[in-house]
Amino acid sequence: RAPAFDLTPPPTLDAPEGRGVTTLVSRSNGVPPPAHRWHRDGAPLKESDVVRGTATPVLTLLDAHHRIHPGVYVCVAENRFGRAETSACSVYVVHPRGGTAWKELVALAGGGGGG
């Protein structure tokens, strides 16, 4: 059975700059169980000190940075019967400035595959 998502990240997500953990969660089903891969701005993500879980349904961004983490994220699930994508999730890095938060411009695009 081809993969399908029954849980996808929200359309937008704020990540506080320089502190904490930001998590994007998805859940898919399929037989055989699908392999997962996260993409940012259309390119596959690579594991690093600040990006974890790129080949799992749950992606973790550590200590968000405005030059590393902003973008449009999509999780892809694939098995021999097909492929499915979550809807796009635009991640913004939020900076405290004089008591007021402002957002680093991330994405003008919205929407993504099924989900």
Buried (B, 14 or more C-beta within 10 A) or exposed (E): EBBBBEEBBEEBBBBBBEEEEBBBBBBBBBEEEBBBBBBBEEEEBEEEEEBBBBEBBBBBBBBBBBEBBBBBBBBBBBBEEEBBBBBBBBBBBBBEEEEEEEBBEBBEEEEBBEB
